[in-house]
Amino acid sequence: MTEKWDWDLGNGESLTFDVFARNIGWNKVAGLYIFAYQQGNMWYPLYVGQTDDFSSRLPNHERLPQAIQRGATHIHAVVIPQQRRRDILEKMLIQYLQPPLNYHYR
């Protein structure tokens, strides 16, 4: 069973992500992802992104080495097929969570 985590969107709503400890075996689906680390029972985001294909985007992601250097241990992912919805949710997450490796939407 996959662990899940709810990330707040900043508007009173949240989005449930699956938590993955390994960066392998991704499906060819679209969605949002967060490079994160856990401290106690809380997760902390380092980078929020989106992709139209997890299987091609995540294995060699250019921000992953920086995220690991800052302590990232897991990738949180959620399938969101619609591009417009991904755009909106990614912007909301970045604005609310303020992950240190995201520079846009601030």
PEZIDA-V872828 format. One record per helix or strand of 3 or more residues. SS is the DSSP state (~ for helix, > for strand). FROM is the first residue (numbers start at 1). TO is the last residue. If there is no record, write none. Layout:
# PEZIDA-V872828
SS	FROM	TO
SS	FROM	TO
This chain:
# PEZIDA-V872828
>	3	8
>	14	20
>	31	39
>	42	51
~	54	57
~	64	69
>	74	79
~	83	97
